[in-house]
Amino acid sequence: MVVYQIYPRSFQDSDGDGSGDLRGVVERLDHVAALGADAIWLSPFYPSPWADGGYDVAVYQGVDPRFGTLSDADALIAAAHQRGLEVLFDVVPCHTSIEHPWFREHPDWYVWSDRDGPQNNWRATFGGPAWSRDPVSGGWYLHSFYPEQPDLNWRNPEVPKAFGEVLRFWLARGVDGFRIDALDRLLKDPQLRDDPPADGPPDLPEAHMDAGLAPRNSRNAPDIGTAVGQLRAAAPEALLVGEVYLLSDGLAPYLEHLDACFSFELLHAPWEADRVRAAIAAAAATGQAAWVLSNHDFPRLPDRVGPQNVRAAALLLLTLPGTAFLYQGDELGMADGADGGHDRAGRDRHRAPMPWDATDNHGFTAGEPWLPVDAPADGTAEQQAGDPASMLAWYQALIALRRTLDGDVEVLDAAPGVVAFRRGKHVIALNLGGEPQPPPAVREVVLATPLSDAVALPPGGAIVAVG
Ligand code: GLC
């Protein structure tokens, strides 16, 4: 499957308020269908005070007025299905917004310190202690992310029960599956013990690297599978993809219940052949990798791998077996945009609105856009649509080619700087190094970056071949 991630606030505005909305998504679904995607994943559009870009949910079973209404959500699901697109919604079981009624009505559904102060030394993902004082009750509550996002206590059986209702609500409206947020945070050490000092750099980059602690007790408890299994029990037939921020070799308890987990190991691998090779091998070994190279949390591809490597990165993403997630705008070669001062962790840059055409604000909104809209170097969607050499055409060709690939990944020995692997009768090779390399011995090149030819694989070059 190819899943296209939509960040609804930045996709298409239909009512001129400067923010994308659900009707806007429907207006642009043909773009997604023409790309050849199989499904869409929508980042949260639920009622939210927007302390964390919508990941601070105040009502799980509703639509924020800025995005539309419940009937707009129904219409979106129907419009996607009409185009043969499955629909994944984003659910956030780890925490609610502090404005969610549960926080006042059911304080025992949350995690509290039994002291007049933090219970332990845990740090919040975006900096500062993971404990804050509730000014109303005076108690100290746990928040793995921003203070506006108190963590739910999944060890209280009422919580999985209530969350099961959330999943069933959306399934009954026709949703096909869920991307499940911050899953490794669902269960922590039952005794809330301190995190030990770190004995090296973190496994994956952390937003705040300075804490010097190994997050061994603050997430990914040994019995985490229990909570993941409770989510599965509420949605036995749905496609469930976990956002689990761990290395591939730690995903087994999650994958036992889920269809797939994102491979953050590959997303974060420096663009060096040996690191990329190792990340592919580790994720492929799970047999349930959801491949992803970009999303609303991390720098865009041109900013991470360099503009000269973007086509090769797309080729890699879309030739690996299983599920591939593609973030809106990547198909246009979008780079990071401007910081709008909304997200305190600096992630506005990865959430710039879509540049559709040559009209005002590139067709994103008739109003004042919530973040600046810039056209990428490769041009707007409209410009690229008519150009067979465009980035958009490259993504379309790769997605079409993907349908013809089969077989597991077999990573091949290759020249320094080159990542090569076999899938069935196909060989895929890309040059991540700085020197031209001989291409692998192949019979017939099926697809190559315009830079490549059969004689040399230049830096940034990539091919799919039969051989
Ligand atoms: C996930 C989301 C991110 C959010 C965090 C807390 O990592 O992708 O945007 O800030 O969870 O909900």
Residues whose N, C-alpha, C, O or C-beta is under 5 A from the ligand:
A	BS01	GLC	D52 Y55 F145 D181 A182 D297
